[in-house]
C-alpha cells in the first residue's frame, strides 16, 4: 500500500513544489528521476516477492537493477541540465562494483542451494 501512495503523491508533491518555487525544472527533472526510481523500486519489490526463498539471488538481481537505475538517472540529469557532465570513471567504478557484488550474491546463492540439497 505504501508503494501505491508513494507512486501517486510524489508527482503531486513535485508539481506543487515547482509551482511554489516557480521553477518548471523541479517538476520535469524531478518527475523523470522519480519515475525511474519508482520503476526501480517496483521492480525490486516484485524481485523480492518472486524470490522470497532465495534472498541471495534477489540481492544479486537488485544490484544488477541498481546499475540500470543509476545509469538512467545520470543520463536524465545530463539531458535536462545541459551544463552537467557525467563522470565516466565514477560510472565505470559504480558498474564494476555492482557487478562484482551481484556475482558474489549469485555465487553465495548457488552455494547455499547446493548445501541445502
LOGUSE-574321 format. One line per 8 residues: number of its first residue (from 0); their letters; for each residue x, y, z of C-alpha. Coordinates in Angstrom, 3 decimals. Layout:
REM LOGUSE-574321
NUM> A> X Y Z | ...
//
This chain:
REM LOGUSE-574321
0> XXXXXXXX> 0.000 0.000 0.000 | 2.877 2.337 0.784 | 4.282 1.965 -2.725 | 0.918 2.887 -4.232 | 0.673 6.029 -2.103 | 4.282 6.983 -2.825 | 3.793 6.442 -6.556 | 0.937 8.942 -6.674
8> XXXXXXXX> 1.942 11.526 -4.093 | 5.499 12.085 -5.299 | 4.300 13.588 -8.581 | 1.725 15.782 -6.825 | 4.416 16.961 -4.417 | 6.808 17.803 -7.254 | 4.115 19.684 -9.150 | 3.176 21.790 -6.108
16> XXXXXXXX> 6.830 22.418 -5.260 | 7.535 23.503 -8.844 | 4.587 25.911 -8.709 | 5.629 27.379 -5.362 | 9.241 27.875 -6.427 | 8.188 28.926 -9.936 | 10.760 26.529 -11.405 | 9.338 24.142 -14.002
24> XXXXXXXX> 12.625 22.180 -13.910 | 11.669 20.915 -10.453 | 8.682 19.085 -11.916 | 10.204 17.961 -15.209 | 13.543 16.679 -13.923 | 12.013 15.538 -10.642 | 9.272 13.596 -12.404 | 11.721 11.890 -14.729
32> XXXXXXXX> 14.052 10.876 -11.908 | 11.128 9.892 -9.680 | 9.602 7.792 -12.449 | 12.830 5.872 -12.954 | 13.300 5.496 -9.202 | 9.733 4.289 -8.702 | 10.081 1.807 -11.551 | 13.231 0.512 -9.887
40> XXXXXXXX> 11.543 0.248 -6.508 | 8.576 -1.626 -8.006 | 10.941 -3.995 -9.815 | 12.806 -4.597 -6.562 | 9.537 -5.334 -4.793 | 8.499 -7.901 -7.407 | 12.005 -9.370 -7.475 | 11.989 -9.998 -3.728
48> XXXXXXXX> 8.386 -11.196 -3.888 | 9.190 -13.806 -6.545 | 12.493 -14.841 -4.959 | 11.466 -14.716 -1.290 | 13.020 -18.134 -0.641 | 16.257 -17.244 -2.479 | 17.264 -13.945 -0.906 | 20.861 -14.064 -2.149
56> XXXXXXXX> 19.647 -14.355 -5.708 | 17.214 -11.490 -5.103 | 20.048 -9.302 -3.822 | 22.125 -10.203 -6.894 | 19.265 -9.082 -9.108 | 18.876 -5.944 -7.023 | 22.499 -4.978 -7.684 | 22.048 -5.520 -11.424
64> XXXXXXXX> 18.875 -3.436 -11.348 | 20.737 -0.690 -9.480 | 23.135 -0.415 -12.430 | 20.296 0.327 -14.832 | 18.614 2.782 -12.466 | 21.779 4.738 -11.656 | 22.927 4.997 -15.280 | 19.445 6.078 -16.389
72> XXXXXXXX> 19.281 8.765 -13.696 | 22.751 10.024 -14.707 | 21.674 10.169 -18.356 | 18.435 12.006 -17.497 | 20.311 14.507 -15.364 | 22.755 15.277 -18.137 | 19.856 15.590 -20.606 | 17.858 18.069 -18.513
80> XXXXXXXX> 20.846 20.015 -17.169 | 22.805 20.838 -20.292 | 25.901 22.025 -18.402 | 26.058 18.831 -16.298 | 28.834 16.475 -17.369 | 28.737 12.864 -16.326 | 31.924 11.405 -14.924 | 32.657 8.229 -16.889
88> XXXXXXXX> 35.209 6.984 -14.351 | 32.761 7.077 -11.452 | 30.108 5.428 -13.635 | 32.552 2.657 -14.539 | 33.578 2.134 -10.907 | 29.917 2.047 -9.924 | 29.045 -0.518 -12.605 | 32.053 -2.724 -11.900
96> XXXXXXXX> 31.489 -2.748 -8.140 | 27.793 -3.550 -8.541 | 28.560 -6.372 -10.991 | 31.093 -7.820 -8.529 | 28.584 -7.609 -5.673 | 25.967 -9.236 -7.875 | 28.295 -12.085 -8.812 | 29.142 -12.645 -5.146
104> XXXXXXXX> 25.447 -12.821 -4.254 | 24.708 -15.265 -7.076 | 27.684 -17.419 -6.020 | 26.517 -17.476 -2.401 | 23.001 -18.373 -3.565 | 24.374 -21.242 -5.612 | 26.494 -22.433 -2.673 | 23.525 -22.289 -0.287
112> XXXXX> 21.313 -24.115 -2.795 | 23.888 -26.920 -3.228 | 24.345 -27.211 0.527 | 20.608 -27.398 1.050 | 20.143 -30.320 -1.359
//
